[in-house]
Amino acid sequence: RGRAAEAVPYFMDAIRLNPREPKAHNSLGNALLELDRPADAMPRFAEAVRLQPGYARAWYNYGTALLRQGDAAGAIARLETAVRLEPDSAETRLALGNAQFQLNRPANALRHYEAALRLDPALANAHYNGGSACLELGRIDEAIRHFAAAVRWKPTDAEIRNFHGAALLRAGRPTDAIAEFEHALRLRPDYGDARDNLALARRELGRAK
C-alpha cells in the first residue's frame, strides 16, 4: 500500500502531461484499487478503455473494480469484453466466475472456473471457488476434488482447509473432515468457523460409532 500511495501522484503527473495515454490512466486506477479506493479507480479504467477500446487489461481491471463495489452485473459486461480481447486469460475467467457467483449463479460460475483451470490448472483460487460452486449445486464429490486440489496448491490456507473439511463432512467422512478442521485450527487458532465445524464433525463421528 505504501508504494501504491507513492505512485498515485506520479501517475497523476503523467496524466497531466499526456491525458490521452491509456496506460497512465490504467496504472493510476491500479494504484487506487490497491489503496482500496475502487470508486476512484473506476473512472480511470473507464477512460483507459475509452482511449484504447482494445486494452484487455484495463477492461479486466474495470470489471474487478466494479465487482469490489458490489456491481456484479456491471463487472460481467466489462470482463466479458476482456475475455473476447484476451481469451487465454485464466485470471479474467476466474473473475467472471466470481461475478456470476456473486449473482447466485453457481452453475455459470463453475463454467468459468473450469475454463480458468483449463488455462491454468495450478490456479488455486479457481479450484477453491469451483469447490464452493459445486457445494451450492449439491455436487459434493466434485467439490471435494476441487478443494483437495486447492489444498495441494495452497497448503497453508486455513479457509480452504475448512471448506474442504465441510465438503468431506457432507460426504459422510467425519474422520477426514476432522483432520482438515484440526489442520485449519493449527494454521489459525482463532478460526471460529473451523472450531464449530470440528465440534460438529466430532459429534457426527460419535453418532457413527
C-alpha positions in Angstrom: 0.0 0.0 0.0 2.9 2.3 0.7 4.2 2.0 -2.8 0.7 2.5 -4.3 0.3 5.7 -2.3 3.6 7.0 -3.6 2.7 6.0 -7.2 -0.6 8.0 -7.2 0.9 11.5 -7.6 3.4 10.1 -10.2 0.7 8.7 -12.4 -1.4 11.9 -11.9 1.5 13.9 -13.2 1.9 11.6 -16.1 -1.8 12.1 -17.0 -1.4 15.9 -16.7 1.5 15.8 -19.2 -0.3 13.4 -21.6 -4.0 12.9 -20.8 -4.5 10.7 -23.8 -2.1 7.9 -22.6 -4.4 4.9 -21.6 -1.6 3.1 -19.7 -1.2 6.1 -17.3 -5.0 6.0 -16.6 -4.9 2.2 -16.1 -1.8 2.4 -13.8 -3.4 5.2 -11.7 -6.6 3.0 -11.4 -4.5 0.0 -10.3 -2.8 2.1 -7.6 -6.1 3.4 -6.4 -7.5 -0.1 -6.3 -4.5 -1.3 -4.3 -5.4 1.5 -1.8 -8.9 0.1 -1.6 -10.4 3.0 -3.5 -12.4 1.2 -6.2 -14.9 4.1 -6.7 -11.9 6.4 -7.5 -10.3 3.8 -9.7 -13.3 3.1 -11.9 -13.3 6.4 -13.8 -9.6 5.8 -14.6 -10.2 2.4 -16.1 -13.2 3.8 -18.0 -11.0 6.5 -19.5 -8.3 3.9 -20.4 -10.8 1.8 -22.4 -12.3 4.9 -24.0 -8.9 5.9 -25.2 -8.0 2.3 -26.2 -11.0 0.1 -26.7 -8.8 -3.0 -27.3 -7.0 -2.6 -23.9 -7.9 -6.0 -22.4 -6.1 -5.5 -19.1 -7.9 -2.2 -18.5 -11.3 -3.9 -19.2 -10.3 -6.6 -16.7 -9.3 -4.0 -14.1 -12.5 -2.1 -14.7 -14.6 -5.2 -14.1 -12.6 -6.0 -10.9 -13.2 -2.6 -9.6 -17.0 -2.9 -10.2 -17.0 -6.3 -8.6 -15.4 -4.9 -5.5 -18.1 -2.2 -5.5 -20.8 -4.9 -5.5 -21.8 -4.3 -9.1 -21.5 -7.9 -10.4 -23.7 -7.3 -13.4 -21.6 -4.3 -14.5 -18.4 -6.3 -13.8 -19.6 -9.2 -16.1 -20.1 -6.8 -19.0 -16.6 -5.5 -18.7 -15.0 -8.9 -18.0 -16.7 -10.5 -21.0 -15.2 -7.8 -23.2 -11.8 -8.6 -21.6 -12.3 -12.3 -22.4 -13.1 -11.5 -26.0 -9.9 -9.5 -26.3 -7.8 -11.9 -24.4 -9.4 -15.4 -24.4 -6.4 -17.1 -22.8 -6.5 -15.2 -19.6 -7.3 -17.5 -16.7 -7.4 -14.6 -14.3 -10.2 -13.0 -16.2 -12.2 -16.3 -16.4 -11.7 -16.5 -12.6 -13.1 -13.0 -12.1 -16.0 -13.8 -14.3 -16.8 -16.8 -12.2 -16.7 -14.7 -9.1 -19.1 -12.2 -10.6 -21.5 -14.9 -11.5 -21.2 -16.5 -8.1 -22.0 -13.1 -6.5 -25.2 -13.1 -8.5 -26.1 -16.5 -7.1 -25.5 -18.3 -10.4 -23.2 -21.2 -9.3 -23.6 -23.2 -12.5 -22.5 -20.2 -14.6 -19.7 -19.5 -12.1 -18.5 -23.1 -12.3 -18.3 -23.0 -16.0 -15.9 -20.0 -15.8 -13.9 -21.6 -13.0 -13.4 -24.7 -15.1 -12.4 -22.6 -18.1 -9.8 -20.9 -15.9 -8.5 -24.2 -14.8 -8.1 -25.5 -18.3 -5.9 -22.5 -18.9 -4.1 -22.7 -15.6 -4.5 -26.0 -13.7 -2.5 -24.5 -10.8 -4.9 -21.6 -10.2 -5.7 -22.4 -6.6 -8.5 -19.8 -6.2 -10.3 -21.3 -9.2 -10.2 -24.7 -7.5 -11.4 -23.2 -4.2 -14.2 -21.1 -5.7 -15.1 -24.0 -8.0 -15.5 -26.2 -4.9 -17.8 -23.6 -3.4 -19.9 -23.5 -6.5 -20.1 -27.3 -6.5 -21.3 -27.3 -2.9 -24.0 -24.8 -3.8 -25.0 -27.2 -6.6 -25.0 -30.2 -4.4 -22.1 -31.8 -6.3 -20.2 -32.9 -3.2 -17.7 -35.3 -4.8 -16.7 -32.6 -7.3 -16.4 -30.1 -4.5 -14.1 -32.4 -2.6 -11.9 -32.8 -5.7 -11.7 -29.0 -6.2 -10.9 -28.3 -2.5 -8.3 -31.1 -2.4 -6.6 -29.5 -5.4 -6.7 -26.1 -3.8 -5.1 -27.6 -0.7 -2.3 -29.0 -2.8 -1.5 -25.6 -4.2 -2.2 -23.6 -1.0 -1.5 -26.0 1.9 -1.2 -23.2 4.5 -4.6 -21.6 3.7 -6.8 -22.3 6.7 -10.0 -21.2 4.9 -9.5 -23.7 2.1 -8.8 -26.5 4.6 -12.1 -25.6 6.5 -14.2 -25.7 3.3 -12.5 -29.0 2.3 -13.4 -30.4 5.7 -17.0 -29.1 5.3 -17.3 -30.9 2.0 -15.9 -34.1 3.5 -18.4 -33.9 6.3 -21.3 -33.6 3.9 -20.0 -36.6 2.1 -20.2 -38.6 5.4 -16.5 -38.7 6.0 -16.2 -37.2 9.5 -12.7 -38.6 10.3 -11.2 -37.0 7.2 -13.1 -33.8 7.9 -11.8 -33.7 11.5 -8.2 -33.9 10.2 -8.8 -30.8 7.9 -10.6 -28.8 10.6 -7.7 -29.5 13.1 -5.2 -28.5 10.4 -7.1 -25.3 9.8 -7.0 -24.5 13.5 -3.3 -25.2 13.7 -2.9 -22.6 11.0 -5.4 -20.2 12.6 -6.1 -20.9 16.2 -8.8 -18.2 16.4 -10.8 -19.5 13.4 -14.3 -19.8 14.8 -15.9 -21.5 11.8 -13.3 -24.2 11.8 -13.7 -24.7 15.6 -17.5 -25.0 15.2 -17.2 -27.4 12.3 -14.7 -29.5 14.3 -17.2 -29.9 17.1 -19.9 -30.8 14.6 -17.7 -33.4 13.0 -16.8 -34.9 16.3 -20.5 -35.3 17.2 -21.1 -36.9 13.8 -18.3 -39.3 14.4 -19.6 -40.2 17.8 -23.1 -40.9 16.4 -21.5 -43.1 13.7 -19.8 -45.2 16.4 
